[in-house]
Every structure is written in structure tokens, then in C-alpha cells.
Amino acid sequence: MIKMTRLRLINWHNFQDDTIDLKNITYLLGVNAVGKTTIMDAIRYCLTTNKDFNTAGNKKSGRTLLGSVHQKQRAEDSYLRLGHTVSYIGVEFRDEAINKTFVIIVRVESETPKQDLRGVTQDWYITKPGYCLEDIPFFTTVKEGKRPTSRDAFKLDNKGMDRASNQTDARKRICRILGIGDSESPIGKKFNEVFHMGTSLEDIKDIREFIYTYILPEPEVNIEFLQKDMQELERLQEILQEAQEREKLLEQINERIIEAKERYAKVKVNELLVAYAEYKGNEEEHQENLQLIEQYKSSIEVHERKISELSQKEKEAAELLYQAKKAAEEDEDNKELTALQKENESRKTSYDTYCRQAAIYENLLSELKSLGKKLSKSGITCEWDERILEDINATEEEHLSEIRAARSALNAIRESIKDKDADFRTHIRELETTIAELESLIAELSAGKMPYPKEALLIRNQINEAIMAENKAEDARLLCEWLYMNDDSWQDAVESYLNTQRFNIIVAPENYLLAKKVFVSLGDSVKGIGLVDTRKLNGTQQKEEGFRYLRDTVESENVHAKRYVDYIMRGVICCESADELENHKKSVTRDRLRFQNFTLQRMSKQEHYIGVDAIQKRLDKTKTELASRQQELDAIKEQKMAFDDVSYSYDKFTSGDKFEQMEEYSESREKAIGIQLDIEQTEERIEELTKNPILRAMFNHVSECEENQRKINDEVT
């Protein structure tokens, strides 16, 4: 069993910092305004997040959360805590099953009494078992004394206290730790309702309803919540198993650490022995190294003499190479050849740059053409002359002009694309809403429930409850529940003529006054639904021979329902064509044309509610409409996907600097072609010069000198 043991209130209305012990039975005694109701409000607010304050003392009280935090007085706008205030409510419990206490706390932080409640910080905290009120860091010690702990510092070591993410999460955590289960389960909802009723001392208006609702019924098994609890239990079992496995693993690790320490000590001893052996070995090796050093010194002297000789040869080879290159450089043909080669290298660099730019231009032009086709296919007109952009013979000014025209055309359709995207989204949202409504309607119809107006159902059910309370059988029904058609071809006309009167309530004459009392008590909630006074209905209605009356197409097993229908549709004659309507004071056709009061009207088409097969007809019709709407939604989504591709391509092309690149590179193709011609002409002259025999002999001599120098360098290396 879990028992509430203590309550601590800090800066809560007239309580500054007080702790109250609670027993199995605790009496709160005192004069008015001493704080009895304030204690009840605090407990209810902390455990249920309910802010319906002071209902136990005064149901019309204007007490609020900010009033409790800032200590509002009875005088208008009079507060004793005017500035920044932090309030705490802490409720301590003891779980007798484990003999440990835990605490549920709510922390409220407000700047001023007039602050908008949305800006007020409300946090719920729940400790783990093993903590009591004295463990909670309500205050922080400062030089001036103590002050309430800040929100960030309000915590326990070792994560001993959790903060709920919101009020819904708080209710779930509180119900769970109190052993109630999920706050949204039937028992969780009853806890919050009954706890509120008990702490606010509300009167039980209907003791019979209270017993049936909160005491007698067996708890219903909610499969969804049961599955959630099972999943939570399985998760906890997995965590427990994992913890046990980790404990075993830690034991193994500890054993291995001890074993490793023992081995480490042995290794250290062995290392010392090895180091001593190495020391002895190093003495012998030192003597051998001294002998090798003497040998290396002799070898170095030989190599130094050899390097000196090779260095002299290298100088002579370098001088010969210098003289050969100087002679070649001073030749006029060689100077021309060198200049042409450098010039061509520069041209090739420019040629490569222009080729890359031309490729970028071609790719951008291809993207632009593709975007134009997509826009045209989606019904958005965007015009520019692609032939000019592709024409290499067009002038630079023509290229630039057409690129700018394309940019202007794309900018002009930006809003059209946004509008079309918004239209798609709106249409899809409307269809999804309609489909959801149709699916809900199909579920009701499949369960045998006709979607009557909720006002009509409210009146009918309330009247039947009142009748049953007097030990009578249920009697109230909607008019359409009593009716059926004997000629289905006139059902549209009957449904439209009766319109909302189909939902008027029919009761037996002896129950009318009781029903009227209930009807009047419901006030405006009845809206347009009526209660028929069946006491004054009679079955005598005059008929003219030779005519068919609309009332004769409807029948009922209830004599009062039939009399009421006959009264509403009295004198209304069925006409086979519109030409006959004006021959009678009141008349209708099958297709809902009505002539009455010298006025011809087309009655609006109504859903069918009359007849034993009305539900099936409505179900079939709704399923057909759902299939049609679903097909329409699939088609619109497919169109939306295609348009998304167009919109993506448009944004991708227009959001960057692609038009600037096209303007910059529009002439790159022509420039690359011109440079290529210059390169070819220069290559011909270079080839001509390289065939000169004098130049070839000079080049060969330079090559021989370079080869001789390379051999000497290799030998030195």
C-alpha cells in the first residue's frame, strides 16, 4: 500500500514554508480563510495538475494559480509577493511494500501577479524510492541567507529525481508511481475525476450515476493500455536481465584485473632480468663496434678522394652544357621557336578554359530547355527563343538579350508556380478531410448506427431516461425511425418535404407532459428539433377523389407517427409532371419540384433516413462516394508529384547564378574555335623550324652534354 505521509508548502498563498504531517485520517480544522481549502487545492494541483482552486470553500471564488503564488489578498489587486516568486508543493509518500519513501513536487516560477499564464513555468518532479522531503534542494544557501533553488540547479545527485516534460506526462508518471497505471486508462481517468471531486468537496448530483460509474462496474480491460503495460513490463525485464548480465560481466572483469596485476608483477621481474642480460651483451657489442669504426674511417678516406675527382669532372661537364645551351639560345631560329612554343602553351591554356566554359553553357542551355518543356506540359506558359541561344552564329548581343528574356519569363511565373502548388495542397487536404469523414460515417453505418443529428439523439435519450425512471418502457423515437415507404419512387420528394421535421420526437400521449418537462429543461441545446404533441393529433384528413396524396406514399406502425406525417403533408398532391403542379394548392413531383403558397420551388435533395433499408442504402451510397473520392485523391497526388518535379527543377535553376554563368559563357564556343585555328597555324610553323638541320645539330649537342652530366651525377650519388 502507498500512503501519503507529509505535505510541504513553500510560498503558497499564506504558507511561507510549512510542513504538515498526514495520517490515515487527518482533520483540517480552523476558522474561515485560515488555509484549509488552500491545502486541499495544493494537493489536488500537485497530483492531478488541476487548477480549479477554492471550489471546496467557494465555488464562485476567483482564486487562481498566480493568486496562490503571489499571495493575493481579499482586496482587489492586492498581493504580498509582488516580484519574482518561486513556489513549491511537495507531497511525500511511503510505499509499504518496499518500506521506502518518495516525493512528488510541483515547482511554479512567476515574475509578476499580472503575468500571462503561458509565461509561468510549471514543472513536476518525481523522485525515485528512497528520498524524502528533507532530501529535496528547495533552497540554495547564499550570503544573505537562502533563496529558492533555480530551475537548472533543482535536481538530486545520481539522477534521483526526474522532471516531467509537460502536464500530460506528469499525470502519466504520477499515476504510474502511485500504482494506478496509465493516466488515460479507465482507472486512471476515474482517479483524476474522483480525486478532484473529493478534494473539492463537490456535491454528488446523482448518487445512482456515481455508484454505477465509479463503484459497481468491473474495470473494463483496455487491450491497448494492457498491451502498453505488457510492453513496458517486457522492457523492464529486458533492462533487469541486461543489468544482471552486466553484473556477471563486471565480476569476470574484476577477476581478470586481479589476474592481470599478478601477471604484470611477473612481467616486471622478467623485464629486469632481461635488462641485466642486455647490459652484459651490450659490453661485448661495444668492443665489436669500435673495431668496425676503424674500418669505416679507412673506407671514408678512399671515398672522399673518389668524390673529389668526380666533382672536378662534374664542373667540366656543366661548363660544356652551359656553352652548348648558350649557343643554341643565341640562334635566331631557336629564339623564334621558343617564343612560338611559349605562345602556344598560353593559347592551349585559354583553349581549355573556353572549352570548359562552353560545356557549362551547353549543360545550362540543356537544363533550360528541359525546364521549358516541363513547364509547358504542366500548363504554365513561358516563352523565349531557344534557337538564338543555340545558334553559334548569333551575335553576343542577341545571346545576352535572349538569356535575359528567359530570366524575365521565369521570374514572371514564380507566383503562378506557388499558387498552383498551394491549389494542389488545398485540394489534397480537402479530399483527405472528406475521405476521413466518409470513413467515419461508413464505420457508424456498418455498426448499424444512423447518423442522426446529435441534438435529436440528445433529446430522445434524455426523454427515455426520464420515462424509464418512472418504471416505464422506452417510448421516445425520432419520426423517421417510425416511417417506411410503400412507394420508393417518391422517397426523394418525401425526405425533402419533411426535411428537419423527420427528426422531431414522437412519444405516446400519456408521456407527453413528462417529455415536455425534459425538453424545456434542455434549453437551447435542442436547437431546431421539435417535440410532437401527440395528444391533439387525430386521424381524420379530408381527401379529394381522383388524386394521389404524398402522405399515402408513407406508412408507419405507430399511429401517432402516421397521424403527424398526414398532418404535415395534408393536401399535398403527387403530380407526374411539372405541368400539373399549378392545378393544385399544394403539389410535388418525384424530382422535388414543389408548388405551394403560389410559389414554385425546387426542394433541396436530402439524405435518406426513412425506411428499414435506409442504413444499407446510405452505406452503399457512401462507399461509392468514398471510392470516387479516393480515386480523385490518387489522381491529384500523382499530378502533385509531377508538379513537384517541375517546381524543384524551377527552384534549382532560378535560385543560383546560372543565368549569370550563361551570360558570361555565351561566347566561349566561338572563342574556343578561334583559338584552335591559331594553335594549328602556330604548330605548322613550329614543325617547320624543328626540321632545320642547324637547329637539330645544336639540340643534339645539348642532349649529349646533358646525358654526360647525368652519368657523372649518378656516379657521385
ZAMARGU-4260 file (C-alpha; in steps of 0.2 Angstrom, whole numbers, plus 5000, padded with zeros to 4 digits):
<rodrens>
0) 5000/5000/5000 | 5006/5018/4996 | 5002/5031/5010 | 5003/5050/5009 | 5014/5055/5024
5) 5018/5073/5023 | 5015/5089/5014 | 5027/5104/5012 | 5021/5121/5006 | 5033/5135/5001
10) 5027/5152/4996 | 5010/5145/4993 | 4996/5158/4997 | 4998/5162/5016 | 5010/5147/5019
15) 5028/5153/5019 | 5037/5137/5022 | 5027/5124/5032 | 5027/5105/5033 | 5011/5096/5038
20) 5011/5078/5044 | 4997/5067/5037 | 4990/5051/5045 | 4977/5038/5039 | 4964/5050/5045
25) 4968/5069/5046 | 4956/5083/5051 | 4959/5101/5044 | 4950/5112/5057 | 4950/5131/5058
30) 4941/5147/5055 | 4937/5154/5038 | 4952/5160/5027 | 4965/5150/5039 | 4970/5139/5024
35) 4960/5123/5024 | 4955/5124/5006 | 4972/5130/5001 | 4979/5114/5007 | 4966/5104/4998
40) 4970/5114/4982 | 4989/5112/4984 | 4987/5093/4985 | 4975/5092/4970 | 4986/5103/4959
45) 5001/5093/4963 | 4994/5076/4960 | 4982/5080/4945 | 4988/5097/4938 | 4970/5103/4940
50) 4970/5122/4943 | 4951/5123/4949 | 4956/5132/4965 | 4945/5135/4981 | 4930/5125/4975
55) 4928/5117/4992 | 4927/5134/5000 | 4918/5144/4987 | 4913/5138/4970 | 4912/5156/4964
60) 4929/5160/4970 | 4941/5169/4958 | 4957/5161/4966 | 4970/5157/4953 | 4987/5149/4951
65) 4995/5167/4951 | 4985/5172/4966 | 4991/5157/4976 | 5009/5160/4971 | 5009/5179/4974
70) 4998/5178/4990 | 4983/5188/4984 | 4973/5196/4997 | 4954/5199/4998 | 4956/5217/4992
75) 4956/5219/4973 | 4973/5218/4965 | 4982/5217/4982 | 4997/5205/4983 | 5010/5202/4996
80) 5023/5194/4984 | 5024/5207/4970 | 5040/5202/4961 | 5049/5186/4955 | 5042/5172/4966
85) 5046/5153/4966 | 5033/5142/4975 | 5034/5123/4979 | 5022/5110/4984 | 5030/5093/4989
90) 5019/5078/4994 | 5029/5063/5002 | 5023/5045/5001 | 5028/5029/5009 | 5027/5013/4999
95) 5025/5000/5012 | 5029/4985/5000 | 5047/4991/5000 | 5047/5002/5015 | 5054/5017/5006
100) 5048/5035/5003 | 5047/5045/4988 | 5041/5063/4984 | 5031/5071/4971 | 5035/5090/4969
105) 5027/5104/4958 | 5038/5120/4956 | 5030/5136/4950 | 5040/5151/4945 | 5032/5168/4940
110) 5038/5186/4938 | 5023/5196/4942 | 5005/5194/4948 | 4999/5200/4931 | 5010/5189/4920
115) 5001/5179/4906 | 4999/5161/4912 | 5008/5154/4897 | 5024/5163/4903 | 5023/5155/4920
120) 5035/5140/4922 | 5026/5125/4930 | 5037/5109/4932 | 5033/5092/4940 | 5046/5081/4948
125) 5046/5064/4954 | 5060/5056/4965 | 5065/5038/4965 | 5061/5027/4980 | 5072/5031/4995
130) 5071/5050/4995 | 5061/5061/5007 | 5056/5079/5009 | 5072/5083/5018 | 5082/5077/5003
135) 5074/5089/4991 | 5085/5105/4987 | 5071/5118/4989 | 5083/5132/4994 | 5101/5137/4990
140) 5112/5145/5003 | 5119/5162/4999 | 5127/5176/5009 | 5110/5184/5013 | 5103/5168/5019
145) 5094/5157/5007 | 5084/5158/4992 | 5073/5146/4981 | 5084/5135/4970 | 5085/5139/4952
150) 5076/5128/4939 | 5093/5122/4932 | 5100/5118/4949 | 5084/5109/4956 | 5090/5091/4955
155) 5097/5077/4965 | 5113/5068/4964 | 5114/5051/4954 | 5098/5057/4944 | 5087/5053/4959
160) 5073/5065/4953 | 5065/5066/4935 | 5056/5081/4928 | 5040/5078/4918 | 5041/5085/4900
165) 5023/5093/4901 | 5007/5091/4912 | 5001/5076/4902 | 5017/5067/4905 | 5016/5072/4923
170) 4999/5064/4925 | 5006/5048/4917 | 5021/5047/4929 | 5011/5051/4944 | 4998/5038/4941
175) 5011/5025/4937 | 5021/5028/4953 | 5005/5028/4963 | 5001/5011/4956 | 4986/5017/4946
180) 4993/5013/4929 | 4991/5024/4914 | 4983/5040/4917 | 4972/5038/4901 | 4966/5021/4906
185) 4949/5019/4913 | 4955/5018/4931 | 4967/5032/4928 | 4953/5044/4922 | 4942/5039/4937
190) 4957/5043/4949 | 4958/5060/4942 | 4940/5063/4942 | 4936/5056/4959 | 4952/5064/4967
195) 4946/5081/4961 | 4928/5078/4967 | 4935/5073/4984 | 4947/5087/4987 | 4935/5100/4981
200) 4920/5093/4991 | 4909/5093/4976 | 4891/5088/4979 | 4886/5072/4971 | 4872/5077/4960
205) 4866/5059/4955 | 4871/5046/4968 | 4865/5032/4957 | 4875/5038/4942 | 4890/5040/4954
210) 4889/5022/4960 | 4886/5015/4943 | 4901/5025/4936 | 4914/5023/4950 | 4909/5009/4961
215) 4899/4995/4954 | 4906/4992/4936 | 4920/4980/4935 | 4935/4988/4927 | 4935/4986/4908
220) 4950/4978/4901 | 4958/4991/4888 | 4968/4980/4876 | 4978/4995/4870 | 4983/5000/4888
225) 4986/4982/4893 | 4997/4980/4878 | 5007/4996/4883 | 5009/4989/4901 | 5015/4972/4894
230) 5027/4981/4883 | 5033/4992/4897 | 5035/4976/4908 | 5044/4967/4895 | 5056/4982/4893
235) 5059/4982/4912 | 5063/4963/4911 | 5075/4966/4897 | 5083/4980/4907 | 5084/4969/4923
240) 5091/4955/4913 | 5104/4966/4905 | 5109/4973/4922 | 5111/4955/4928 | 5122/4951/4913
245) 5132/4966/4916 | 5135/4962/4934 | 5141/4945/4929 | 5152/4953/4916 | 5159/4965/4929
250) 5163/4951/4941 | 5173/4942/4927 | 5182/4959/4923 | 5187/4961/4941 | 5194/4943/4941
255) 5204/4947/4925 | 5210/4963/4933 | 5217/4954/4948 | 5225/4940/4937 | 5232/4954/4926
260) 5240/4963/4941 | 5248/4946/4946 | 5255/4944/4928 | 5261/4962/4927 | 5271/4959/4943
265) 5279/4943/4935 | 5282/4953/4919 | 5291/4967/4928 | 5303/4954/4936 | 5307/4946/4919
270) 5310/4963/4912 | 5323/4967/4925 | 5332/4950/4921 | 5331/4954/4903 | 5338/4971/4905
275) 5353/4965/4915 | 5356/4952/4902 | 5356/4965/4888 | 5368/4976/4898 | 5381/4962/4898
280) 5378/4959/4880 | 5380/4977/4876 | 5398/4977/4883 | 5403/4964/4871 | 5394/4973/4856
285) 5403/4989/4861 | 5420/4982/4858 | 5415/4975/4841 | 5408/4992/4836 | 5425/5000/4840
290) 5433/4989/4828 | 5420/4992/4814 | 5423/5011/4817 | 5441/5010/4812 | 5437/5000/4796
295) 5424/5013/4791 | 5436/5028/4794 | 5448/5020/4781 | 5434/5017/4769 | 5428/5035/4770
300) 5446/5042/4766 | 5445/5032/4750 | 5428/5038/4745 | 5432/5056/4749 | 5446/5055/4736
305) 5435/5047/4723 | 5421/5061/4726 | 5434/5075/4724 | 5439/5068/4707 | 5421/5066/4701
310) 5417/5084/4707 | 5430/5091/4695 | 5423/5081/4681 | 5405/5087/4685 | 5411/5105/4684
315) 5419/5102/4667 | 5403/5094/4661 | 5392/5108/4667 | 5403/5121/4658 | 5401/5111/4642
320) 5382/5110/4644 | 5382/5129/4648 | 5391/5133/4632 | 5380/5122/4621 | 5364/5130/4628
325) 5371/5147/4626 | 5375/5144/4608 | 5358/5137/4605 | 5349/5151/4613 | 5358/5165/4603
330) 5352/5157/4587 | 5338/5167/4579 | 5328/5152/4573 | 5329/5145/4590 | 5323/5161/4598
335) 5308/5161/4586 | 5304/5143/4590 | 5305/5146/4609 | 5293/5161/4608 | 5281/5151/4597
340) 5281/5136/4609 | 5278/5148/4624 | 5264/5157/4615 | 5255/5140/4610 | 5256/5134/4628
345) 5247/5150/4634 | 5234/5148/4620 | 5231/5130/4625 | 5228/5135/4642 | 5215/5148/4636
350) 5208/5135/4624 | 5205/5123/4638 | 5197/5136/4649 | 5185/5141/4635 | 5180/5123/4631
355) 5176/5121/4650 | 5165/5136/4649 | 5157/5131/4633 | 5152/5114/4641 | 5145/5123/4656
360) 5135/5134/4644 | 5128/5119/4634 | 5123/5110/4650 | 5114/5125/4657 | 5106/5128/4640
365) 5100/5109/4641 | 5093/5112/4658 | 5084/5127/4652 | 5076/5118/4638 | 5071/5104/4649
370) 5063/5116/4661 | 5054/5125/4647 | 5046/5108/4641 | 5041/5103/4659 | 5033/5120/4662
375) 5023/5119/4646 | 5017/5101/4650 | 5011/5107/4667 | 5001/5121/4658 | 5012/5136/4663
380) 5017/5146/4648 | 5035/5153/4647 | 5042/5159/4631 | 5059/5163/4624 | 5068/5159/4608
385) 5079/5143/4611 | 5086/5144/4593 | 5095/5160/4596 | 5103/5153/4612 | 5109/5138/4601
390) 5115/5147/4586 | 5134/5149/4586 | 5132/5162/4573 | 5121/5174/4583 | 5129/5190/4590
395) 5134/5192/4608 | 5121/5205/4610 | 5107/5193/4603 | 5113/5179/4615 | 5113/5191/4630
400) 5096/5198/4625 | 5088/5181/4624 | 5096/5175/4640 | 5089/5190/4649 | 5072/5187/4641
405) 5072/5169/4648 | 5076/5175/4665 | 5062/5188/4665 | 5050/5175/4659 | 5055/5163/4673
410) 5054/5177/4686 | 5036/5181/4680 | 5029/5164/4683 | 5036/5162/4701 | 5019/5167/4709
415) 5010/5156/4697 | 5020/5141/4702 | 5017/5145/4721 | 4998/5147/4718 | 4997/5131/4708
420) 5007/5121/4722 | 4995/5129/4735 | 4980/5124/4725 | 4986/5106/4724 | 4989/5106/4743
425) 4972/5113/4747 | 4963/5101/4736 | 4973/5086/4743 | 4969/5092/4761 | 4950/5095/4757
430) 4949/5077/4749 | 4958/5069/4764 | 4946/5078/4776 | 4931/5072/4766 | 4938/5054/4765
435) 4941/5054/4784 | 4923/5060/4786 | 4916/5047/4774 | 4926/5033/4783 | 4919/5038/4800
440) 4902/5038/4793 | 4904/5021/4785 | 4910/5014/4802 | 4894/5021/4810 | 4883/5014/4797
445) 4892/4997/4797 | 4889/4996/4815 | 4870/4999/4812 | 4870/5017/4818 | 4861/5030/4808
450) 4870/5047/4809 | 4855/5057/4816 | 4858/5075/4822 | 4866/5074/4839 | 4853/5086/4846
455) 4839/5074/4841 | 4848/5060/4849 | 4851/5070/4865 | 4833/5074/4867 | 4827/5056/4863
460) 4839/5048/4875 | 4835/5061/4889 | 4817/5058/4887 | 4819/5039/4888 | 4829/5040/4903
465) 4815/5051/4912 | 4802/5038/4906 | 4812/5023/4912 | 4815/5032/4929 | 4796/5030/4931
470) 4797/5012/4928 | 4790/5013/4910 | 4797/5006/4894 | 4807/5017/4882 | 4794/5027/4871
475) 4803/5041/4863 | 4809/5040/4845 | 4813/5051/4830 | 4799/5052/4817 | 4809/5045/4804
480) 4813/5029/4814 | 4794/5025/4814 | 4792/5028/4795 | 4794/5017/4780 | 4790/5020/4761
485) 4777/5010/4752 | 4782/5018/4735 | 4801/5021/4734 | 4800/5032/4719 | 4793/5046/4730
490) 4806/5044/4744 | 4816/5059/4737 | 4801/5070/4737 | 4795/5064/4755 | 4813/5066/4763
495) 4814/5084/4755 | 4797/5089/4760 | 4798/5084/4778 | 4816/5090/4779 | 4821/5093/4798
500) 4804/5088/4804 | 4810/5070/4801 | 4820/5072/4817 | 4805/5078/4828 | 4802/5067/4843
505) 4786/5056/4844 | 4780/5050/4862 | 4764/5042/4867 | 4751/5054/4873 | 4752/5049/4891
510) 4771/5053/4891 | 4770/5070/4883 | 4770/5081/4898 | 4785/5071/4906 | 4794/5073/4889
515) 4789/5092/4888 | 4797/5094/4905 | 4814/5086/4899 | 4813/5096/4883 | 4811/5113/4891
520) 4825/5109/4903 | 4837/5106/4889 | 4836/5125/4884 | 4845/5130/4868 | 4853/5113/4866
525) 4838/5107/4857 | 4841/5119/4843 | 4829/5115/4828 | 4822/5098/4834 | 4804/5098/4840
530) 4793/5088/4852 | 4776/5082/4844 | 4761/5084/4855 | 4753/5068/4850 | 4738/5071/4862
535) 4730/5083/4849 | 4733/5073/4833 | 4718/5064/4825 | 4717/5053/4810 | 4704/5062/4800
540) 4710/5070/4785 | 4700/5076/4770 | 4704/5069/4753 | 4698/5073/4735 | 4694/5058/4725
545) 4704/5055/4709 | 4721/5062/4716 | 4735/5053/4724 | 4742/5062/4740 | 4760/5062/4746
550) 4756/5056/4763 | 4749/5040/4756 | 4767/5035/4750 | 4772/5034/4768 | 4767/5021/4781
555) 4771/5018/4800 | 4767/5005/4813 | 4765/5019/4825 | 4748/5028/4824 | 4754/5044/4831
560) 4769/5045/4819 | 4757/5042/4804 | 4744/5055/4810 | 4759/5068/4812 | 4765/5064/4794
565) 4747/5065/4787 | 4746/5082/4796 | 4762/5089/4789 | 4759/5083/4771 | 4740/5086/4772
570) 4733/5091/4755 | 4750/5089/4745 | 4745/5080/4729 | 4758/5069/4719 | 4760/5076/4701
575) 4768/5065/4687 | 4774/5081/4678 | 4778/5099/4681 | 4764/5104/4670 | 4751/5098/4683
580) 4758/5107/4698 | 4749/5124/4697 | 4732/5115/4696 | 4733/5112/4715 | 4736/5122/4730
585) 4749/5111/4736 | 4758/5099/4725 | 4775/5090/4722 | 4784/5079/4708 | 4796/5065/4711
590) 4811/5076/4706 | 4807/5088/4721 | 4798/5102/4712 | 4785/5109/4724 | 4771/5122/4721
595) 4764/5129/4737 | 4758/5147/4743 | 4758/5152/4724 | 4777/5148/4723 | 4786/5135/4713
600) 4802/5129/4722 | 4815/5115/4719 | 4817/5107/4736 | 4835/5103/4741 | 4840/5085/4740
605) 4841/5077/4757 | 4850/5061/4763 | 4838/5046/4766 | 4833/5042/4784 | 4816/5034/4781
610) 4814/5015/4779 | 4821/4999/4786 | 4834/4999/4772 | 4839/5017/4774 | 4855/5012/4783
615) 4860/5000/4769 | 4856/5012/4755 | 4866/5026/4764 | 4880/5014/4767 | 4881/5009/4748
620) 4880/5027/4743 | 4894/5032/4755 | 4905/5018/4750 | 4903/5023/4731 | 4907/5041/4735
625) 4922/5035/4746 | 4929/5025/4731 | 4926/5040/4719 | 4935/5052/4731 | 4949/5040/4734
630) 4952/5039/4715 | 4951/5058/4714 | 4964/5059/4728 | 4976/5047/4720 | 4975/5056/4703
635) 4978/5073/4712 | 4993/5066/4721 | 5000/5059/4705 | 4998/5076/4697 | 5006/5084/4713
640) 5021/5073/4712 | 5024/5078/4693 | 5022/5096/4698 | 5034/5094/4712 | 5047/5089/4700
645) 5043/5104/4689 | 5044/5115/4705 | 5060/5108/4710 | 5068/5110/4693 | 5062/5128/4693
650) 5069/5132/4710 | 5086/5123/4706 | 5088/5133/4690 | 5082/5150/4696 | 5089/5150/4714
655) 5108/5151/4709 | 5119/5161/4697 | 5115/5150/4682 | 5109/5165/4671 | 5125/5175/4676
660) 5135/5160/4670 | 5126/5159/4654 | 5129/5177/4650 | 5147/5175/4655 | 5150/5160/4644
665) 5138/5163/4629 | 5153/5167/4618 | 5165/5154/4624 | 5161/5142/4610 | 5166/5154/4597
670) 5182/5160/4606 | 5187/5142/4608 | 5186/5139/4589 | 5196/5155/4585 | 5210/5150/4597
675) 5210/5132/4590 | 5214/5139/4572 | 5228/5150/4579 | 5236/5135/4588 | 5235/5124/4572
680) 5244/5138/4562 | 5257/5140/4575 | 5260/5121/4576 | 5264/5121/4557 | 5277/5135/4560
685) 5285/5125/4575 | 5286/5109/4564 | 5294/5119/4550 | 5308/5126/4562 | 5311/5109/4571
690) 5316/5102/4554 | 5330/5115/4552 | 5347/5104/4552 | 5357/5118/4561 | 5345/5119/4575
695) 5344/5099/4576 | 5363/5098/4577 | 5363/5111/4591 | 5349/5102/4600 | 5358/5085/4598
700) 5374/5093/4606 | 5364/5100/4621 | 5357/5082/4623 | 5374/5074/4623 | 5380/5086/4636
705) 5365/5084/4647 | 5367/5065/4646 | 5386/5066/4651 | 5382/5077/4666 | 5368/5064/4671
710) 5380/5050/4671 | 5393/5059/4682 | 5379/5064/4694 | 5373/5046/4695 | 5391/5040/4699
715) 5393/5053/4713 | 5377/5048/4720
</rodrens>
